[in-house]
Amino acid sequence: MRHFRPPASSRDPRWSKAREALLVIGAVAAEDSDYAKEQNGVGFSKSDSTKGHGLARLSVVSVLSSDATYSDVIKLAARYRRQASRIAQGNLL
């Protein structure tokens, strides 16, 4: 009998944290269409804008393939978690 075995990457204990962090970064990137050209309190700061948009395009698998990338994603998501929460609440209203 064959057993389904999930991909190794989904068994990684960091998988759910990386996925959640990418959701945060993706939500902020979606609000930052001007790449911080206007100071409007929405989206990434000027210094984080390019990096944030680049990280938002990554998959969980690619984030987990590099410890440095994983660290960058987690740190950036922590910085913008509150803003992403406000974005999500605004979409519910």
Secondary structure, 3 states (H helix, E strand, C coil): CCCCCCCHHHHCCCHHHHHHHHHHHHHHHHHCCCCCCCCCCCCCCCCCHHHHHHHHCCCHHHHHCCHHHHHHHHHHHHHHHHHHHHHHHHHHC
